[in-house]
Amino acid sequence: MPTGEDIKTPTTDTTSTGAGPSNFLREAIEEDLKAGRYDRVHTRFPPEPNGYLHIGHAKAININYGIAQAYGGKFNLRFDDTNPSKEEQEYIDAIMRDVKWLGADWEDRLFFASDYFDQLYQWAIQLIKDGKAYVDDLTADEIREYRGTLTEPGKNSPYRDRPIEENLDLFERMKAGEFPDGSRVLRAKIDMASPNMNFRDPVMYRILHDEHPRTGTKWCIYPMYDWAHGQSDSIEGVTHSMCSLEFENHRPLYNWFVEQLDIFHPRQIEFARLNLTYTMMSKRKLLRLVKDGYVSGWDDPRMPTISAMRRRGYTPEAIRAFVETVGVSKADSTIDIALLEHAVRDDLNRRAPRAMAVLDPLKVVIENYPDDLVEEMDAINNPEDESAGTRKVPFSKVVYIEREDFMEEPPKKFFRLAPGREVRLRYAYFITCTGVIKDDEGNVVELHCTYDPATRGGDAPDGRKVKATLHWVSAAHALDAEVRVYDHLFTNPDPEDVPEGQDFTVNLNPDSLTVLQGVKLEPSLRDMPPGSRFQFERQGYFCVDPDSTPGHPVYNRTVGLRDSWAKIQQKQG
């Protein structure tokens, strides 16, 4: 579990992109340009199409695209599609949609590692001819055994010194489909005693009789990621290959390959990946959540994927602002998820129109209000944006208020509605509770109130004050809706912190989703398209879900109004 020291408070003096203050990535690029190592900046984002992108990928996208923009350079989107057994067109489509939604523009530079399979194969033959690669018949378990450990050197495969002609023949026959899966691999011949485990004769190709989404059945041998990655960057002319820290130990191997081939040499620089409290970032484990039905899909609003955040109502501007605030570091740390929620809340506060919605309705009958009268009250659309103007909200004899806004026997600091107490209905009138109706079980089901006609708009001519303002919806005009209220998917700030013998699923939050039916919305929210975002006054920010149908709107709560990050900042001074 992260400790207080692990959960970092980011500073804003290390922004990762644009014209902001410098950081070690920009310093390295400027040094390269000044020294003449490169005369341009060309970056890329290289996802594997084996799952949906998550918030950690948003950081990588922002860094790579932002730096390209800052230096007037180019940005590529490349799919490292080297493992057909785990890749699907669904993932390719989702990744493209998410990268575009986040604001990164690859223009006409959409590439796939599979575009380079022929070239990679020819380069593999070149290494065989140079005596720097060989076909190995060891099984996967034997290769692991021969590899050694961090404290013990590996030992050479008995097939390591095969003649070059035999290696060429076997590799050609591997390509022709003559051998079964797992029977042979092509390995680089480097150093089985190297302290860097990646140098201990890494596998370059494995046999895999799987159909590829783009190349079909043309290939039955597929390059390993470490063999394809650096050469793909080289082919595309990428100058600066920015990767997360787990690739730092792989960099010497990428360098070795391009140096042996004598091809264009990109520079790889590593940065710390993004870690969030209460959040799982492993694509393999996110896939398990989907496959095992713990969530409804990759875009379930409880997931940390970009698709899920979009569905929940996050904006690309908020995500970019969050990533900029986190900045770039060389050391791994865990960021409090409250900072992400703060960025979303801050962005939506400026852009989201206001509306009134009653999540847990309690009926209020205003006894002295005319039965057939309907008035239209002027309501402000967004107090943060004067140009947003106002809207008309109907008011009538019967309204709904939140059940939690009434207490029959209120404690000392409860200022909302109670018997004999006067409160303000927002944009409407002062009302006073005169009666309480209960069901047979003693539950409050209806309130009777009177109103003061002189207080229309929410102010009393005699200057008297009330201590509470309640939101409401006219019963005769209300729209029924479903609202989905989300909490963290995990109960533990570190989902991987589990008792011995258990896995991360033990930390799943059984209350991560609460579905509210019979929610009452003001009529201005009728037929809003999916993706529309609003602030429900006094409740939080909400977004129309694609599950909505005519007559049955569905809203997701994006984030509540309470800003825990602001409180954290206050405590820290």
C-alpha positions in Angstrom: 0.0 0.0 0.0 1.3 3.5 -0.8 2.4 5.5 2.2 2.0 9.2 2.7 5.5 9.5 1.3 4.7 7.5 -1.8 1.7 9.6 -2.7 3.4 12.5 -4.2 2.2 16.1 -4.4 3.1 17.1 -8.0 4.4 20.5 -8.7 3.7 22.6 -11.8 7.3 23.6 -12.5 8.0 20.5 -14.7 5.3 20.6 -17.4 5.8 18.0 -20.0 4.9 19.8 -23.2 4.3 23.0 -25.0 5.9 26.2 -24.1 6.1 25.5 -20.4 9.2 25.3 -18.2 11.9 22.9 -19.2 12.4 19.3 -18.0 15.0 16.6 -18.6 13.4 15.4 -21.9 13.4 18.9 -23.4 16.9 19.5 -22.2 18.1 16.3 -23.9 16.4 17.2 -27.1 17.8 20.8 -27.1 21.3 19.3 -26.4 20.9 17.0 -29.4 19.8 19.8 -31.7 22.6 22.1 -30.5 25.2 19.4 -30.9 23.9 18.6 -34.4 23.1 15.0 -33.7 19.7 15.7 -35.2 18.4 18.6 -37.2 14.7 18.0 -36.4 12.4 16.4 -33.8 10.3 13.4 -34.7 8.4 11.4 -32.1 5.9 8.6 -32.0 3.4 6.8 -29.9 3.7 3.0 -30.3 0.9 1.1 -28.7 0.4 -2.6 -28.9 -3.1 -3.3 -30.1 -3.9 -5.9 -27.3 -6.2 -3.8 -25.2 -7.6 -0.3 -24.7 -5.5 2.8 -23.8 -5.6 3.9 -20.1 -4.7 7.1 -18.3 -1.0 6.1 -18.2 -1.0 6.1 -22.0 -2.5 9.6 -22.0 0.7 10.8 -20.3 2.9 9.2 -23.0 0.7 10.6 -25.8 0.8 14.1 -24.3 4.6 13.9 -23.9 5.3 12.6 -27.4 2.8 14.8 -29.3 3.4 17.9 -27.1 7.2 17.7 -27.7 6.8 17.3 -31.4 4.5 20.4 -31.4 6.8 22.4 -29.2 9.7 21.9 -31.6 7.8 22.1 -34.9 8.4 18.4 -35.5 6.4 15.4 -36.6 4.4 12.8 -34.6 3.6 9.2 -35.7 1.1 6.8 -34.5 2.4 3.3 -34.9 0.9 0.0 -33.8 3.5 -2.5 -32.7 1.4 -5.4 -33.9 3.9 -8.3 -33.5 1.7 -10.7 -31.6 -1.4 -11.7 -33.6 -2.6 -14.1 -30.8 -3.5 -11.1 -28.7 -4.4 -8.4 -31.2 -7.8 -7.4 -32.5 -9.2 -4.8 -34.9 -11.4 -3.6 -32.0 -8.3 -2.5 -30.1 -6.8 -0.7 -33.2 -10.1 1.2 -33.8 -10.4 2.1 -30.1 -6.8 3.3 -29.8 -7.1 5.6 -32.9 -10.3 7.0 -31.5 -8.8 7.7 -28.1 -5.6 9.3 -29.5 -7.6 11.6 -31.7 -10.0 12.5 -28.9 -7.1 13.4 -26.7 -6.0 15.9 -29.3 -3.0 14.3 -30.9 -2.8 14.5 -34.7 -0.6 12.0 -36.6 -1.7 13.6 -39.9 -0.9 11.0 -42.6 1.6 9.1 -40.5 -0.3 6.0 -39.4 2.0 3.0 -39.4 2.2 -0.6 -38.3 5.2 -2.7 -37.3 3.7 -5.3 -39.7 4.4 -2.9 -42.5 8.1 -3.7 -41.9 7.9 -7.5 -41.6 9.7 -8.0 -44.9 12.5 -5.6 -44.0 12.8 -7.1 -40.5 13.1 -10.5 -42.0 15.9 -9.3 -44.4 17.7 -7.7 -41.5 17.5 -10.9 -39.5 19.1 -12.8 -42.5 21.8 -10.1 -42.5 22.6 -10.8 -38.8 22.7 -14.6 -39.5 25.1 -14.0 -42.3 27.3 -11.9 -40.0 27.3 -14.7 -37.4 25.3 -12.6 -35.0 22.1 -14.7 -35.0 21.3 -18.4 -34.9 18.3 -20.8 -34.9 17.9 -22.5 -31.5 16.0 -25.8 -30.9 15.8 -25.4 -27.1 12.3 -25.3 -25.6 11.1 -22.2 -23.9 11.7 -23.8 -20.5 15.2 -24.8 -21.5 16.0 -21.3 -22.8 14.9 -19.9 -19.4 17.1 -22.4 -17.6 20.1 -21.7 -19.8 19.6 -17.9 -19.3 20.9 -17.9 -15.8 19.9 -15.5 -13.0 20.7 -12.0 -11.9 23.6 -13.4 -9.9 24.7 -16.3 -12.1 25.7 -16.1 -15.8 23.8 -18.0 -18.4 25.3 -20.8 -20.5 25.5 -21.2 -24.3 22.9 -23.2 -26.1 24.3 -26.3 -27.7 22.9 -24.9 -31.0 24.7 -21.6 -30.7 27.5 -22.4 -33.0 25.5 -23.9 -35.8 27.1 -23.1 -39.2 25.7 -20.0 -40.9 24.4 -22.0 -43.9 22.4 -24.3 -41.6 21.0 -21.3 -39.7 19.9 -19.7 -43.0 18.3 -22.9 -44.2 16.4 -23.5 -40.9 15.2 -19.9 -40.7 13.9 -20.1 -44.3 12.1 -23.3 -43.4 10.7 -21.7 -40.2 9.2 -18.9 -42.5 7.9 -21.5 -44.9 5.8 -23.1 -42.1 7.7 -26.4 -41.9 8.0 -26.5 -38.1 5.3 -26.5 -35.3 4.8 -23.7 -32.9 7.5 -23.4 -30.2 9.8 -25.9 -31.8 12.5 -23.3 -32.9 13.4 -19.7 -32.4 15.8 -17.2 -33.9 18.1 -15.7 -31.3 20.7 -12.9 -31.4 24.2 -14.1 -30.5 25.5 -11.5 -28.0 26.7 -12.5 -24.5 25.2 -15.2 -22.2 27.3 -13.8 -19.3 26.2 -10.2 -19.7 25.0 -8.5 -16.5 22.1 -7.1 -18.6 19.7 -10.1 -18.9 18.4 -8.6 -22.2 21.8 -9.3 -23.8 21.8 -13.0 -23.1 21.0 -14.1 -26.6 17.5 -12.6 -26.8 14.8 -14.3 -29.0 14.2 -12.4 -32.2 11.6 -14.6 -33.9 9.2 -17.3 -32.7 7.0 -19.7 -34.7 3.3 -18.8 -34.4 0.8 -20.3 -36.9 -1.8 -17.5 -36.2 -3.6 -15.3 -38.7 -2.5 -11.7 -38.4 -5.2 -9.0 -38.5 -3.3 -7.2 -41.3 -1.0 -9.7 -43.0 -3.3 -12.7 -42.8 -1.5 -16.0 -43.2 1.5 -14.7 -45.0 3.7 -15.2 -42.0 4.0 -18.0 -39.4 7.1 -16.5 -37.8 6.7 -13.2 -35.9 9.3 -10.8 -34.6 9.6 -10.2 -30.9 8.8 -6.7 -29.6 12.5 -6.0 -28.8 13.6 -6.9 -32.3 10.8 -4.9 -34.1 10.6 -1.8 -31.9 13.9 0.0 -32.4 14.1 -0.9 -36.1 10.6 0.4 -36.6 11.6 3.7 -35.1 14.6 3.8 -37.4 12.6 3.1 -40.5 10.2 5.9 -39.7 13.0 8.4 -39.0 12.0 8.9 -35.4 14.7 11.0 -33.7 13.6 10.7 -30.1 11.9 7.5 -28.8 10.5 8.4 -25.4 9.5 5.3 -23.3 8.5 4.6 -19.8 11.1 3.4 -17.3 10.5 -0.3 -17.7 12.3 -0.1 -21.1 15.5 1.4 -19.7 17.2 -1.9 -19.5 16.1 -2.7 -23.1 17.7 0.4 -24.5 21.2 -1.1 -24.8 19.7 -4.0 -26.8 17.9 -1.6 -29.2 21.1 0.3 -29.6 23.0 -3.0 -30.3 20.6 -4.0 -33.1 20.7 -0.7 -34.9 24.5 -0.5 -34.6 24.9 -4.0 -36.0 22.7 -3.2 -38.9 24.3 0.2 -39.4 21.0 2.0 -39.8 19.6 5.3 -38.6 19.9 5.6 -34.9 17.1 7.1 -32.8 17.7 8.2 -29.3 15.6 6.5 -26.6 14.9 8.5 -23.3 13.0 7.0 -20.4 10.5 8.7 -18.1 8.5 7.5 -15.1 5.2 6.0 -15.9 2.0 7.3 -14.3 0.7 5.5 -11.3 -2.6 6.5 -9.5 -4.1 5.5 -6.2 -7.1 3.1 -6.4 -6.2 2.3 -10.0 -4.9 -0.7 -11.9 -2.8 0.0 -14.9 -1.9 -3.5 -16.1 -3.6 -4.2 -19.5 -3.5 -7.9 -18.7 -5.3 -7.4 -15.5 -7.7 -4.9 -17.0 -8.5 -7.5 -19.6 -9.3 -10.0 -16.9 -11.7 -7.5 -15.3 -13.5 -7.4 -18.6 -13.3 -11.1 -19.5 -14.4 -12.3 -16.0 -17.4 -9.8 -15.9 -16.2 -7.7 -13.0 -17.0 -4.7 -15.2 -19.3 -4.3 -18.2 -16.5 -3.7 -20.7 -13.4 -1.7 -21.5 -15.5 1.5 -21.5 -17.2 0.8 -18.1 -16.9 4.2 -16.4 -15.1 2.7 -13.4 -12.2 1.6 -15.6 -9.1 3.8 -16.0 -9.2 3.6 -19.8 -9.6 6.6 -22.0 -12.8 5.2 -23.5 -14.2 4.8 -20.0 -13.2 8.3 -18.9 -14.8 9.7 -22.0 -18.0 7.8 -21.3 -18.0 8.9 -17.7 -17.8 12.6 -18.8 -14.1 13.5 -18.5 -12.9 16.0 -21.0 -9.7 15.8 -23.0 -8.8 19.2 -21.7 -9.0 18.0 -18.1 -6.9 14.9 -18.8 -4.2 17.0 -20.6 -4.3 19.5 -17.7 -3.8 16.7 -15.2 -0.9 15.2 -17.1 0.7 18.7 -17.4 0.4 19.2 -13.7 1.9 15.8 -12.9 4.9 16.7 -15.1 7.8 14.5 -16.1 10.1 12.6 -13.6 12.8 10.0 -13.8 11.6 8.3 -10.5 8.4 6.3 -10.1 5.8 7.7 -7.8 2.1 7.3 -7.1 -0.2 10.3 -7.7 -3.3 10.7 -5.6 -6.4 10.2 -7.8 -7.9 13.2 -6.1 -5.7 15.4 -8.3 -7.2 13.9 -11.5 -10.7 14.4 -10.1 -9.7 18.0 -9.2 -8.6 18.6 -12.8 -11.9 17.2 -14.2 -13.9 19.3 -11.7 -12.0 22.4 -12.4 -12.5 22.0 -16.2 -16.2 21.2 -16.0 -16.9 24.0 -13.6 -16.0 26.4 -16.4 -17.8 24.6 -19.3 -20.7 22.5 -17.9 -24.2 24.1 -18.0 -26.1 23.9 -14.8 -29.4 22.0 -14.3 -31.6 20.8 -11.5 -32.0 17.1 -10.8 -33.4 15.4 -7.7 -31.7 12.0 -7.2 -33.8 10.8 -4.2 -37.2 12.5 -4.6 -39.5 13.6 -1.8 -42.8 15.1 -2.8 -43.7 18.6 -1.6 -47.2 20.0 -2.0 -47.4 23.8 -1.7 -50.9 24.2 -0.2 -51.5 27.9 -0.9 -50.1 27.8 -4.5 -52.9 27.9 -7.2 -53.7 24.5 -8.5 -53.6 25.4 -12.2 -50.7 27.9 -12.2 -47.4 27.2 -13.9 -44.7 29.9 -13.7 -41.4 30.0 -15.5 -38.4 30.9 -13.4 -35.2 32.3 -14.8 -32.3 30.1 -14.0 -28.6 30.8 -14.7 -26.9 28.4 -17.0 -23.4 28.8 -15.8 -22.3 31.5 -13.3 -18.7 31.0 -14.5 -19.7 32.0 -18.1 -21.9 35.0 -18.5 -22.3 34.3 -22.2 -24.1 31.0 -21.4 -27.2 33.1 -20.5 -30.3 31.8 -18.7 -33.1 29.3 -19.2 -36.7 28.9 -18.1 -37.6 26.4 -15.5 -41.3 25.6 -14.8 -42.6 25.8 -11.2 -46.0 24.4 -10.0 -48.0 23.4 -7.0 -46.1 20.1 -6.5 -42.4 19.8 -6.6 -39.7 17.3 -5.6 -36.8 18.0 -3.3 -34.0 15.7 -2.1 -35.0 13.4 0.7 -31.9 14.3 2.6 -32.9 18.0 2.5 -35.6 17.3 5.1 -35.4 16.1 8.7 -38.4 15.8 11.0 -36.2 16.2 14.1 -33.1 18.1 12.8 -29.8 18.3 14.8 -28.4 21.6 15.8 -26.4 22.3 12.6 -29.0 21.1 10.1 -30.2 24.2 8.3 -32.4 22.7 5.6 -36.1 22.0 5.7 -37.8 20.9 8.9 -41.3 21.3 10.4 -42.0 25.0 10.9 -38.8 26.1 9.1 -38.5 28.4 6.1 -36.0 27.7 3.3 -35.5 29.0 -0.3 -36.3 27.0 -3.4 -33.6 28.1 -5.8 -34.8 30.7 -8.4 -38.3 30.4 -7.0 -39.8 31.2 -3.5 -39.4 30.8 0.2 -41.4 27.9 1.5 -42.3 26.8 5.1 -43.0 23.2 6.1 -46.4 22.9 7.7 -47.1 19.2 7.6 -45.6 15.7 7.2 -47.3 12.7 5.7 -46.0 9.2 6.5 -46.7 5.7 5.3 -47.8 2.8 7.5 -44.2 2.1 8.3 -43.5 5.6 9.5 -41.5 6.7 6.5 -41.9 10.3 5.3 -43.6 10.2 1.9 -44.9 13.8 1.4 -44.5 17.2 2.8 -47.0 20.0 2.9 -45.7 23.6 2.8 -46.8 27.2 2.2 -45.0 29.7 0.1 -44.6 33.5 0.2 -45.6 35.0 -3.1 -43.6 38.1 -2.4 -40.3 36.1 -2.5 -40.4 35.2 -6.2 -36.8 34.9 -7.5 -35.5 34.0 -4.1 -35.4 37.2 -2.1 -37.7 38.6 0.6 -38.8 42.3 0.2 -38.7 42.7 4.0 -35.0 41.6 4.1 -35.5 38.4 6.1 -32.9 35.7 5.5 -33.0 31.9 5.3 -30.1 29.6 6.0 -30.6 27.1 3.2 -31.3 27.0 -0.6 -32.7 23.8 -2.0 -32.8 22.6 -5.6 -36.1 21.2 -6.8 -38.0 19.9 -9.9 -41.6 20.6 -10.8 -43.5 17.2 -10.5 -45.8 18.0 -13.4 -42.8 18.6 -15.7 -40.2 16.2 -14.4 -38.4 13.7 -16.6 -37.7 10.3 -15.1 -34.1 9.2 -15.4 -31.6 6.6 -14.3 -28.4 7.8 -12.7 -25.3 5.7 -12.2 -23.1 6.8 -9.3 -19.5 5.6 -9.3 -16.9 5.1 -6.6 -13.4 3.8 -6.8 -13.2 0.4 -8.4 -10.9 -0.8 -5.6 -11.1 -0.2 -1.9 -7.3 -0.2 -1.4 -5.2 2.7 -2.6 -2.8 0.0 -3.9 -4.9 -2.7 -5.6 -1.9 -5.0 -5.7 -1.6 -4.9 -1.9 -3.3 -8.3 -1.1 -3.1 -11.0 1.6 -0.8 -13.9 0.7 -2.4 -16.4 -1.7 -4.9 -13.9 -3.1 -4.9 -11.6 -6.1 -6.0 -8.0 -6.8 -9.7 -9.0 -7.2 -10.0 -9.3 -3.4 -9.7 -5.4 -3.3 -12.6 -4.8 -5.7 -15.1 -2.4 -4.3 -18.6 -4.0 -4.0 -20.1 -0.5 -3.9 -18.3 0.9 -6.9 -21.6 1.3 -8.8 -24.9 2.5 -7.4 -27.8 2.7 -9.8 -30.6 5.2 -9.0 -34.0 4.8 -10.7 -36.8 7.4 -10.7 -34.5 10.4 -10.6 -36.3 13.6 -11.4 -34.8 15.9 -14.0 -35.9 19.4 -15.1 -37.5 19.4 -18.6 -34.6 21.3 -20.3 -32.7 18.0 -20.1 -35.0 16.2 -22.5 -33.4 14.3 -25.4 -29.9 15.3 -24.7 -27.4 13.4 -26.9 -24.9 11.0 -25.3 -21.8 12.8 -24.1 -23.6 15.9 -23.0 -22.2 17.2 -19.7 -24.0 19.1 -16.9 -23.6 20.2 -13.4 -26.6 19.0 -11.4 -26.7 21.8 -8.8 -25.5 20.7 -5.3 -24.9 17.2 -6.6 -21.9 17.1 -9.0 -21.1 16.7 -12.7 -23.0 14.2 -14.8 -22.8 13.0 -18.4 -25.4 11.4 -20.7 -24.6 7.7 -21.2 -24.9 6.0 -24.6 -27.3 3.5 -22.9 -30.0 6.3 -23.0 -33.1 5.6 -25.0 -36.0 7.9 -25.9 -38.0 8.4 -22.7 -35.3 6.8 -20.5 -32.2 9.0 -20.2 -29.2 7.5 -18.4 -26.7 9.8 -16.7 -23.3 8.9 -15.3 -21.9 10.8 -12.4 -18.5 12.1 -13.6 -17.3 13.5 -10.3 -18.9 15.0 -7.2 -18.7 18.7 -6.1 -16.6 18.0 -3.0 -12.9 18.7 -3.9 -10.8 16.5 -1.7 -7.6 17.6 -3.6 -8.3 21.2 -2.6 -8.5 20.1 1.0 -5.3 18.2 0.7 -3.6 21.3 -0.6 -5.1 23.4 2.2 -3.7 21.0 4.8 -0.3 21.2 3.2 -0.4 24.9 3.3 
